[in-house]
């Protein structure tokens, strides 16, 4: 019997907004909760295994059951380097998943109102070199 190879490509069904902010993660989380009415809470460590190294990044999550959306804030700075090295100038990534998310423009407008957010940028997940680092278990 011949060998069969199954190639499974994960589904990247989320939007990503890169955030540059020189505040600590807890201050950004507080501000997002205030501006959006969310309840982002520390979920657990986001662990990435890369080149035999175990890297750990902060992860906060809020599930909006009314809108069927999940918001996840990931720190780009971990114990062993960057979550997305090609976007080293950004400090956090906001992932939005769930039903078809069309309000990215509105979300970005509100994020720009937070005084200590320096810059933000919507990322095309498929063009991110290390996109697999964004996958959540």
N, C-alpha and C positions, 0 to 999 in steps of 0.2 A: 504494500500500500504506500502510495506517495505521501510526501509531507505537504500539508496544507498550511499556508500562512494567512492569518487573518490580520488585516491592517485596520485598526480602529482609530478613527480621528475623533478626538473629543469635540463636544459642541461648545463653541464660544458664543453663547447666547446672552451676552451682557454688554453694556456700554461702559466705557472707561473714561474718567476725567482725571487728568493729572493735575495735581495741585502743588504749587510752590508756596510754602509758608514756613517761616522760621520760628514759629511757636511750637511748644511741646504738643504731643498728640492729645493729651487730655484737654488742653485749651481749645484745640480745633474741634474736638468731639463736642464739648460744651456749646461752642458757638453754632455748630451745625444743628444740635438739638434745639437751641433757642430759635434760630432763624427758620427752621423747617417744621418744628413741632415733632421732631423725631424722638426716639429714645435709644440712640446708639449706645450699646454696652460692650464692654470688653468681652469678646467671645472666647477665644483661646489663641494660643500662638499659631501663626501661619508658618508651617515648616516647609522648607524647600531643600531637597537634596540635590546638590550640584557638584560634580567632580569629586564625589566621595566626601564632601563636606555637608554638614547639617547646619543650615542657616535658619534663624528664627526671626520673624517679623511680627509686630503688633497688629492685631486684627480686631475691629469693632463692627458689630452687626446690628441692624434694625430691620425687622420684618413688618411691613405695612400690610396687614391682612385685608384692609378695606380696598386698597388699590392693587393687591396681589403683586407687590414689588418687594425686593430685598435690596437694602443698601449695605454695602460693605466698604469700610475704610481700611486700607492697608498702608502701613508705613513702608517707605522705600528704603529705609535705613535699618539694617539688622545687625546681628552680632558678627556676621562674617562678610558683610559687603552690602551691595544694593540688590533689591528685589528685581528691578529692571535696570541693569547697568547702562543701557543705551539712553535712558532717561534720568541720568544721574543728577541733573539740575532740579528735579522735582522731589518733593519730600513725601507726598502721599498720593494714593490712587483711590478714587471713589468708584466702586463697581456698582452698577445698577442692573439688576436682573429681575425676571418675572415676565408678566405679560408684555406685549409689545410696548416698549417704552418710547414715547414720541416727544416728551417734554424736556429733552436735553437742553434746548435753547433757554427755556424758562429756568431750569435748574442752574445753568451757568450764569444767568443774569442775577439770580439770588446769591449765588456764591461770590460774585464780584462785589456784592454789598458788604461782605465781611471785611473789615478794615485791614486785618493783618494777612489776608491772602494776597500774595504779590502777583502771581499770575496763574492761569489755568489753561488747559488745552484738552480738547476732546481727542482721544486716540482711536485709531482704527485698529482693533484688536488683531486682525489678520496680518497687519504689517509690522507688528511688534515682534522683534527677533526672539525675545525670551518670553513669549506669551504663555507658555506652559507654566511659568512661575505664578501666574494669576489664578490658576485653577484651584478651586477650593474643594476639599474632600467632602 
